[in-house]
Amino acid sequence: MPDIQTVAVFCGAHAGHDPACRAAASELGRGMARAGLRLVYGGGRVGLMGALADAALAAGGQVIGVIPEFLTRWEVAHDGLSEQIVTDSMHTRKRRMFELSDAFVSLPGGLGTLDEIIEIMTWRQLKLHDKPVLVCDVGGSAAPLLAVIEAAIAAGFAQSETRMLFERTDGVAATIERLQQLRAARSGAVALL
């Protein structure tokens, strides 16, 4: 297993109604930068995405945006990143974010965020990867997603092992701590090879 150096974060292009969500995005960006983790995200300058990237950059972190070309025409692309990758489609964006990342974190967000985190879980279920997937629960924000997964299990559309495809973390501090634990474990495993 490769060391965890780069983490993709999926989060909203809107800030949401709860200021705690924006604060969490900023806290995660700062925490990742301070931990020496490179951030890969959707490339936007707005909403939680913008708060996440701005905080990581302000803390000296490396930030790679991956944004489809049509969103650059909507003028939502962040122009101050370490690197901005422009793709031809949303599908290519998700694939590129996957390729660049050693682990995944989801923060609150809308349909795009749900699409991204569910697809990464699905790819893990299909054994296309074994990268860690963390669902950062900001004040109960993960409850609806977890309820959908539990409903699929209860209805017989998913197996109980689906719960093993991801980890729920209780807030940003726990998420950063878990990423550091996973990093240490993987670094040790790589050193033993």
Secondary structure by P-SEA (a helix, b strand, c coil): cccccbbbbbbbccccccaaaaaaaaaaaaaaaaacbbbbcccccccaaaaaaaaaaaabbbbbbbbcaaaaaaccccccccbbbbcccaaaaaaaaaaaccbbbbccccaaaaaaaaaaaaaaaacccccbbbbccccccaaaaaaaaaaaaaaccccccccccccccccaaaaaaaaaaaaaaaaaaaaac
